[in-house]
Amino acid sequence: MREVAVIGCGVTKFGHHWEKDHEDLLVEATYEAISDANVELKDVEAVWCGTFYPSTGISGNVFSDTVKFFGKPISRVENYCATGMDNIRNAAFAVASGAYDLVIAAGVEKLMDAGSRGLPPIEGIFSVGMPYVSAPAMFAMAANRAFKEWGWTREDLALVAVKNHYNGARHPKAHFRSEVTVEKVLKAPIVASPLGVYDCSAVSDGAAAVVLTRPEIARQIVGDDYAVIKAVGMAVETMHPWHRPSESFLSFPATVKAAKMAYKMAGIENPRKELDFGIVHDCFTITELINYQDMQLCKPGEGAELIRKGVTAIDGDFPINPDGGLKSFGHPIAASGVRMVAELTKQVLGKAEGLQVKDAEAGFAHNLGGPYSVATVAIVSRP
């Protein structure tokens, strides 16, 4: 694809925002992004705004009435937990096609006001075939298979939580800013065996936005102070993986296919050597380890070795989730993927708000949604 420039990023603090509604969060992220881009809202030609829950907002009006942005194209995007990055995918392709010069991709979710624990229910979702099984239960199946086939252990999963909470403790916008130990992770209550409380990402409130344009326009506005999206790959699989005889639960096919698309689009043959770091969808600790393999950082069965040897630590050969990931930020669904691309951008520009990856020039971000059914992968680098 033609390169698309990211010239502005805005991310709210993720967490419990009892005193703010989704409109407050979306306005905060949007205006931080346009200020960072050195443009005005009136200069924006089109907007893609992601929300997963209808309670947060429906149609393009979730952005128009909130930000008071009228008379221009606004699309609402929803694609499970991959909503945020699919949002950016649509906006980036619109810029790459030449349809628009300057656009915004934003994502917002307000989930903490629900009276129940975990993700709020969506009325009618089961009538369209969504399986009645919790997210922890879905990924617990993958963990148990990995334990049996590859000999992975709860200690391996705990190392993921320890790493991500170490990184997130140093990021001012993370929901959870405290470190944990392996012992604490292992002693935590079980949610869906073998996954405990610290193996699971939390629900959160938050919003994020990025301003996109073409590189030649970016240079006129911000000089060399921008990053480029080199590729965005996406794949959708079945929402009933456990009904598919070929399902191994040792890999997420949507991630594998989205990664291959993105790498091919960006001309990358060996991501471990040609990229410097990554941000993966660590909704659960087991997910991160399997993501290492699906993103072609190692062979099947070797994901646990990367965390054991410190390869994916902030000072390792290939840092993963230098910001702390979903484990530290929580997961306001539509905001997460946009936040990931914003983090990629800041890292390659040497402007990370938390821990900075040393000599970062190019990296990937990965979103995984639903029952392993939707995945999106973006590649971002310096110009």
C-alpha positions in Angstrom: 0.0 0.0 0.0 1.0 3.6 -0.3 2.5 4.9 3.0 0.2 6.9 5.2 1.6 9.4 7.7 0.6 9.6 11.4 1.1 13.2 12.4 -0.9 13.4 15.7 -1.8 11.2 18.6 -4.2 11.6 21.5 -4.7 9.1 24.3 -6.6 9.6 27.5 -5.6 8.0 30.7 -7.3 4.6 30.8 -9.1 3.5 33.9 -12.1 4.3 36.1 -13.5 7.6 34.9 -16.5 7.9 37.1 -16.6 11.7 36.7 -16.4 11.6 32.9 -18.7 10.2 30.2 -17.7 8.9 26.8 -18.1 12.3 25.3 -15.5 13.8 27.7 -13.0 11.1 26.8 -13.5 11.3 23.1 -13.2 15.1 23.1 -10.0 14.9 25.2 -8.4 12.3 22.8 -9.4 14.1 19.7 -8.2 17.5 20.7 -4.9 16.1 22.0 -4.4 14.5 18.6 -5.2 17.6 16.5 -3.0 19.7 18.8 -0.2 17.2 18.4 -0.7 17.3 14.6 -0.6 21.1 14.5 -3.9 21.3 12.6 -7.5 22.4 13.4 -10.6 20.4 13.4 -12.0 22.3 10.5 -9.1 21.0 8.4 -10.2 17.4 8.8 -12.1 16.0 5.9 -13.5 12.7 7.2 -13.6 10.7 10.4 -13.8 7.0 11.4 -14.9 6.5 15.0 -15.0 3.0 16.6 -17.3 1.9 19.4 -18.1 -1.7 20.2 -20.9 -1.2 22.7 -24.1 0.5 21.5 -24.4 2.1 25.0 -21.3 4.1 24.1 -22.7 5.4 20.8 -24.2 4.5 17.5 -23.7 5.7 13.9 -21.4 8.5 13.0 -23.3 10.7 15.5 -21.1 9.2 18.2 -18.4 11.6 16.9 -20.4 14.4 15.3 -22.5 15.4 18.2 -19.7 14.8 20.7 -17.0 16.8 19.0 -19.5 19.2 17.2 -18.1 18.1 13.8 -20.9 18.3 11.2 -21.4 18.1 7.5 -18.6 15.7 6.7 -18.3 11.9 6.3 -18.2 10.0 9.6 -18.3 6.3 9.8 -18.8 4.2 13.0 -16.7 1.0 13.0 -17.3 -2.1 15.0 -15.3 -5.4 14.7 -15.1 -7.0 18.1 -11.9 -6.2 20.0 -10.2 -5.4 16.7 -12.5 -2.4 16.3 -9.8 0.2 17.0 -7.3 -1.0 14.4 -9.9 -1.8 11.8 -10.9 1.8 12.3 -7.4 2.9 11.4 -7.3 0.5 8.5 -10.4 2.1 6.9 -9.1 5.6 7.5 -5.6 4.8 6.2 -6.9 3.2 3.1 -9.0 6.2 2.4 -6.0 8.5 2.6 -3.8 6.1 0.6 -6.5 6.0 -2.2 -6.3 9.8 -2.5 -9.9 10.3 -1.5 -8.9 12.5 1.5 -5.9 14.5 2.5 -6.5 14.7 6.3 -8.6 12.3 8.4 -9.1 11.2 12.0 -9.4 7.7 13.3 -10.7 7.5 16.9 -12.0 4.9 19.3 -13.9 5.3 22.6 -15.5 3.0 25.1 -17.2 3.6 28.5 -17.6 0.3 30.2 -17.0 0.9 33.9 -20.5 2.3 34.7 -22.1 -1.1 34.4 -23.4 -2.7 37.6 -21.8 -6.1 36.9 -18.3 -7.4 36.8 -16.5 -8.1 33.5 -17.7 -7.1 30.1 -21.3 -5.7 30.1 -23.8 -7.9 28.3 -25.2 -6.9 24.9 -28.9 -7.5 24.5 -29.7 -9.8 21.6 -26.0 -10.8 20.8 -26.7 -14.5 21.3 -29.6 -14.4 18.8 -27.0 -14.0 16.0 -24.9 -16.9 17.2 -22.4 -15.6 19.6 -21.4 -18.6 21.8 -22.4 -18.4 25.5 -18.9 -18.8 26.9 -16.8 -16.2 28.8 -13.7 -14.7 27.3 -11.5 -16.3 30.0 -13.0 -19.7 29.3 -12.2 -19.3 25.6 -8.6 -18.6 26.2 -8.3 -21.1 29.0 -8.8 -23.8 26.4 -5.8 -22.5 24.5 -3.7 -22.5 27.7 -4.6 -26.0 28.6 -3.7 -27.3 25.1 -0.4 -25.5 25.2 0.4 -27.0 28.6 -0.4 -30.5 27.3 1.3 -30.2 23.9 4.3 -28.0 24.7 4.8 -28.4 28.4 4.2 -24.7 29.1 3.4 -23.9 32.8 1.5 -21.3 34.9 4.9 -19.9 35.7 5.4 -19.1 32.0 2.1 -17.2 31.9 3.0 -15.4 35.1 6.2 -14.1 33.5 4.1 -12.3 30.9 2.1 -10.6 33.6 5.2 -9.6 35.5 6.8 -8.1 32.4 3.8 -6.2 31.3 3.0 -4.8 34.7 6.7 -3.7 35.1 6.4 -1.8 31.8 2.9 -0.4 32.6 3.9 0.8 36.1 6.1 3.3 34.2 3.4 4.6 31.8 1.5 7.7 33.1 -1.7 6.7 31.2 -1.9 3.1 32.2 -4.9 1.9 34.2 -2.8 -0.3 36.5 0.6 1.2 37.5 2.0 -1.3 39.9 4.4 -4.2 39.5 3.5 -7.8 40.4 5.7 -10.8 41.2 5.4 -14.4 39.9 4.4 -15.5 43.4 1.5 -13.0 43.5 0.3 -14.0 40.1 0.3 -17.7 41.0 -1.5 -17.1 44.3 -4.3 -15.0 42.7 -7.8 -16.5 42.5 -8.5 -18.7 39.5 -10.9 -17.2 36.9 -11.0 -20.0 34.3 -8.4 -22.7 35.0 -5.4 -22.3 34.5 -6.0 -18.5 34.1 -5.9 -16.5 37.3 -6.9 -12.9 38.0 -3.5 -11.6 36.9 -3.6 -13.6 33.7 -6.6 -11.6 32.5 -6.8 -8.0 31.2 -9.3 -5.7 32.9 -12.3 -3.7 31.7 -11.5 0.0 31.4 -12.7 3.4 30.2 -10.7 5.3 27.6 -10.4 7.0 24.2 -7.6 7.4 21.6 -7.3 9.2 18.3 -4.8 9.6 15.5 -4.5 12.1 12.7 -3.6 10.7 9.3 -2.4 12.3 6.1 -0.1 11.7 3.1 3.7 11.9 3.7 4.1 14.9 1.4 1.4 16.8 3.3 2.9 15.7 6.6 6.3 17.3 5.7 4.5 20.6 5.1 2.8 20.5 8.5 5.2 18.9 10.9 8.5 18.6 9.0 10.1 15.2 9.8 8.2 14.7 13.0 5.8 12.0 11.8 5.7 8.2 11.4 4.3 6.1 8.5 1.8 3.3 8.4 3.4 0.9 5.9 0.8 -1.8 6.0 -2.4 -3.0 7.6 -3.6 -6.6 7.3 -6.8 -8.0 8.5 -8.6 -11.4 8.6 -11.9 -12.7 9.9 -12.5 -16.4 10.9 -15.4 -18.2 12.4 -17.0 -17.2 15.7 -17.4 -20.9 16.5 -13.8 -22.2 16.5 -14.6 -25.1 18.8 -17.0 -26.5 16.1 -14.3 -26.6 13.5 -12.4 -30.0 13.3 -9.2 -28.3 12.2 -9.1 -26.1 15.3 -6.0 -26.8 17.4 -6.3 -24.0 20.0 -2.6 -23.7 19.6 -2.8 -20.8 17.1 -5.2 -18.1 16.2 -5.7 -18.4 12.4 -7.0 -14.9 12.0 -3.7 -13.5 13.5 -1.6 -15.7 11.2 -3.4 -14.6 8.1 -3.5 -10.9 9.1 0.2 -10.9 9.9 1.1 -12.5 6.6 -1.0 -9.8 4.7 0.7 -7.0 6.6 4.2 -8.4 6.2 3.7 -9.0 2.5 2.3 -5.5 2.1 5.3 -4.0 3.9 7.8 -6.2 2.1 8.9 -7.9 5.3 10.3 -11.4 5.1 11.8 -11.8 8.6 9.9 -9.7 11.2 12.3 -10.7 14.0 15.2 -9.2 12.1 13.5 -6.4 10.1 11.4 -5.0 13.0 12.5 -3.7 16.4 9.6 -4.4 18.7 5.9 -5.2 18.8 2.6 -4.5 20.6 0.4 -7.5 20.9 -3.2 -8.1 22.1 -2.5 -9.5 25.5 -6.1 -9.9 26.6 -4.8 -12.9 28.5 -1.2 -14.0 29.3 -1.6 -17.1 27.2 -2.7 -15.0 24.2 0.6 -13.0 24.3 2.7 -16.2 24.1 0.7 -17.6 21.2 0.9 -14.2 19.5 4.7 -14.5 19.5 4.3 -17.6 17.3 1.5 -16.4 15.1 3.4 -13.1 14.4 6.3 -15.3 13.2 8.7 -14.3 16.0 9.5 -17.9 16.7 8.3 -21.4 15.8 5.3 -23.1 17.3 6.0 -24.2 20.8 8.8 -21.7 21.4 6.8 -18.8 22.6 7.5 -19.6 26.3 11.2 -19.6 25.6 11.1 -16.0 24.5 9.6 -14.9 27.8 11.8 -17.2 29.9 15.0 -15.8 28.3 13.9 -12.2 28.5 13.8 -11.7 24.7 10.6 -9.7 24.9 11.5 -7.6 27.9 12.0 -3.9 27.5 15.8 -4.4 27.3 15.5 -7.7 25.4 16.3 -8.3 21.7 12.7 -7.8 20.7 10.6 -5.9 23.3 6.9 -6.7 23.3 4.3 -4.4 24.9 6.8 -1.7 26.2 3.7 0.3 27.3 2.4 -2.5 29.5 -0.2 -3.8 27.0 -3.8 -4.5 27.9 -2.7 -6.1 31.1 -1.7 -2.6 32.4 -4.0 -0.4 30.3 -7.2 -2.4 30.6 -9.3 -2.9 27.5 -11.9 -0.2 26.5 -12.5 -2.2 23.4 -12.6 0.3 20.5 -9.9 2.5 22.0 -7.3 -0.2 22.4 -6.3 -0.6 18.8 -6.0 3.1 18.2 -4.0 3.4 21.4 -1.6 0.7 20.1 -0.9 2.6 16.9 -0.4 5.8 18.8 2.1 4.0 21.0 3.9 2.6 17.9 4.1 6.1 16.5 5.5 7.6 19.7 8.0 4.8 20.1 9.5 5.1 16.5 9.7 8.9 17.0 11.5 8.5 20.3 8.7 10.1 22.2 7.3 7.3 24.3 5.4 8.5 27.4 6.5 5.4 29.3 9.5 3.2 28.7 11.3 3.9 25.4 12.4 1.0 23.2 16.1 1.7 22.4 16.8 2.6 18.8 13.2 1.9 17.7 12.7 2.5 14.0 9.9 0.1 13.1 7.4 -2.1 14.9 4.0 -3.9 14.6 0.8 -3.7 16.5 -1.8 -6.5 16.7 -5.4 -6.6 17.7 -7.4 -9.8 18.2 -11.1 -9.9 18.7 -14.0 -12.2 19.5 -13.5 -15.9 20.0 -10.2 -15.6 18.1 -12.2 -14.6 15.1 -11.0 -11.2 14.0 -7.4 -10.0 13.8 -5.7 -6.9 12.5 -1.9 -6.1 12.2 -0.4 -2.7 11.5 3.3 -1.9 10.6 4.5 1.5 11.6 8.0 3.0 11.0 10.0 6.2 10.7 9.7 7.8 7.3 
